């Protein structure tokens, strides 16, 4: 979770970096649930509780209550990378990626 947040904050627009760093902060208190599962009706009040807590955290740090677009885009990029890279055979990810591309070669 820490690596995801730090790397994601680096992908955001510079003015959104703190929002990016804190975009999953509510999960430290409520638990980390994969995004697709949050849409299930069986989770009941969890999504609303997560949104309310995230708004409280944003307010505490002087951030806008709405997550900036660049944060959502960075989060999607990180999620894609976190799924892709660990599943590739050793060595293949490094060979096909250009230098400085988004890749997880040495997870924290």
C-alpha positions in Angstrom: 0.0 0.0 0.0 2.8 2.4 0.8 4.6 1.8 -2.5 1.3 2.2 -4.4 0.6 5.5 -2.7 4.1 7.0 -3.1 4.6 5.9 -6.7 1.0 7.0 -7.5 1.7 10.5 -6.0 4.7 10.8 -8.3 2.5 10.2 -11.4 -0.1 12.8 -10.4 0.0 16.4 -11.6 2.4 18.1 -9.2 -0.3 20.1 -7.5 -2.2 16.9 -6.8 0.8 15.0 -5.3 -0.4 15.2 -1.7 -3.9 14.0 -2.7 -2.3 11.2 -4.5 -0.2 10.2 -1.5 -3.4 10.2 0.7 -5.9 8.8 -1.9 -6.2 5.4 0.0 -5.6 6.8 3.5 -9.1 5.7 4.6 -8.1 2.1 4.0 -5.7 2.3 6.9 -8.7 2.6 9.2 -11.4 0.6 7.3 -9.3 -2.1 5.6 -8.1 -2.4 2.0 -10.8 -3.9 -0.2 -10.1 -4.4 -4.0 -12.0 -1.7 -6.0 -14.2 -4.2 -7.9 -15.5 -5.6 -4.7 -16.5 -2.2 -3.4 -19.2 -2.1 -6.0 -21.0 -5.2 -4.6 -24.2 -4.5 -2.7 -23.2 -7.1 -0.1 -20.7 -4.6 1.3 -23.6 -2.5 2.5 -22.4 0.8 4.0 -18.7 0.3 3.4 -18.4 2.5 0.3 -20.2 5.4 1.9 -18.1 5.1 5.1 -14.9 5.0 3.0 -16.0 8.2 1.0 -16.9 10.0 4.2 -13.6 9.1 5.9 -11.7 10.1 2.8 -13.4 13.5 2.7 -12.5 14.0 6.4 -8.8 13.1 5.7 -8.8 15.5 2.7 -10.3 18.3 4.8 -7.7 17.7 7.6 -4.9 18.2 5.0 -6.5 21.2 3.3 -7.3 19.2 0.1 -10.4 19.5 -2.1 -13.1 17.1 -1.1 -13.2 15.6 -4.6 -10.4 13.4 -5.8 -8.6 15.2 -8.7 -8.7 13.6 -12.1 -4.9 13.1 -12.2 -5.1 11.1 -9.0 -7.7 8.7 -10.4 -5.6 8.3 -13.6 -2.4 7.7 -11.6 -4.3 5.1 -9.4 -5.5 3.2 -12.6 -1.9 3.2 -14.0 -0.5 1.9 -10.7 -3.2 -0.8 -10.4 -2.5 -1.9 -14.0 1.2 -2.0 -13.3 0.8 -3.9 -10.0 -1.2 -6.6 -11.8 1.0 -6.8 -14.9 4.5 -6.8 -13.6 4.4 -9.5 -10.8 2.7 -11.9 -13.2 5.4 -11.8 -16.0 8.2 -14.3 -16.0 11.4 -13.1 -14.5 13.4 -10.8 -16.8 10.7 -10.3 -19.5 9.3 -7.2 -18.0 12.6 -5.4 -18.1 13.4 -6.4 -21.6 10.3 -5.0 -23.3 9.9 -1.8 -21.4 11.6 1.4 -22.4 13.8 3.2 -19.8 11.9 5.3 -17.3 8.6 3.6 -18.1 6.3 2.8 -15.3 7.4 -0.7 -14.0 7.7 -2.5 -10.7 11.0 -4.3 -11.0 12.0 -4.4 -7.3 8.9 -4.1 -5.2 9.3 -2.5 -1.8 
